[in-house]
Amino acid sequence: MSDSPMPSPPFPSPDNAVLRMIVSNAISSVRNGEALVEEAILHAAVHGWYEGHVHGEDECPGCDFRGGLPKNTQRG
């Protein structure tokens, strides 16, 4: 285990409006028969991760890893 601080996780906060829309669309696509459960989960996971990435870029545009780490900093 490392003593260095870990960056923020690559996902949006649970109250993020875009995340709610992604989850709602996934549920709807399964209920409407447009997607299998596995397809809806994969779609929501990918788009949720991307939304977290966008949020991280907004919070720290010069960071590779969110937080105080400057771009191109190596962890560990």
C-alpha positions as CSV (number, residue, x, y, z in Angstrom):
1,M,0.0,0.0,0.0
2,S,1.3,3.5,-0.9
3,D,1.4,6.4,1.5
4,S,0.8,8.9,-1.3
5,P,-2.7,10.4,-1.6
6,M,-5.0,8.8,-4.1
7,P,-6.6,10.9,-6.8
8,S,-10.4,11.4,-6.9
9,P,-12.2,8.5,-8.5
10,P,-13.0,8.7,-12.2
11,F,-16.8,9.0,-11.8
12,P,-19.3,11.8,-11.4
13,S,-20.9,12.5,-8.1
14,P,-24.2,10.6,-7.4
15,D,-26.2,13.7,-7.7
16,N,-24.8,14.7,-11.2
17,A,-27.6,15.5,-13.6
18,V,-25.9,13.9,-16.6
19,L,-25.3,10.7,-14.6
20,R,-29.0,10.6,-13.6
21,M,-29.8,10.9,-17.3
22,I,-27.4,8.1,-18.3
23,V,-28.9,5.8,-15.7
24,S,-32.5,6.7,-16.6
25,N,-31.7,6.1,-20.3
26,A,-30.2,2.7,-19.5
27,I,-33.3,1.6,-17.5
28,S,-35.6,2.9,-20.2
29,S,-33.7,1.1,-23.0
30,V,-34.0,-2.2,-21.1
31,R,-37.7,-1.7,-20.3
32,N,-38.4,-0.8,-23.9
33,G,-36.6,-3.8,-25.2
34,E,-34.0,-1.7,-27.0
35,A,-31.1,-3.2,-25.1
36,L,-30.2,-6.2,-23.0
37,V,-29.4,-5.6,-19.4
38,E,-25.7,-6.3,-20.1
39,E,-25.7,-3.8,-23.0
40,A,-27.4,-1.1,-20.9
41,I,-24.9,-1.6,-18.0
42,L,-21.9,-1.4,-20.3
43,H,-23.3,1.8,-22.0
44,A,-24.0,3.4,-18.7
45,A,-20.6,2.5,-17.2
46,V,-18.7,3.8,-20.2
47,H,-20.7,7.1,-20.3
48,G,-20.6,7.5,-16.5
49,W,-16.8,7.0,-16.5
50,Y,-16.5,9.6,-19.3
51,E,-18.7,12.1,-17.4
52,G,-16.3,11.6,-14.5
53,H,-13.3,12.3,-16.7
54,V,-15.0,15.5,-18.0
55,H,-15.7,16.6,-14.5
56,G,-12.1,15.9,-13.5
57,E,-10.8,18.0,-16.5
58,D,-13.1,20.9,-15.4
59,E,-11.8,20.7,-11.8
60,C,-8.1,20.4,-12.6
61,P,-7.4,21.0,-16.3
62,G,-3.6,20.5,-15.9
63,C,-3.8,17.3,-14.0
64,D,-3.4,13.7,-15.3
65,F,-4.7,12.5,-11.9
66,R,-7.2,14.7,-10.2
67,G,-6.1,16.6,-7.2
68,G,-2.9,18.5,-6.9
69,L,-0.7,16.4,-9.2
70,P,0.6,18.4,-12.2
71,K,0.3,16.9,-15.7
72,N,2.8,14.1,-16.5
73,T,3.4,13.5,-12.8
74,Q,4.1,9.8,-12.0
75,R,2.4,8.2,-9.0
76,G,4.3,6.0,-6.6
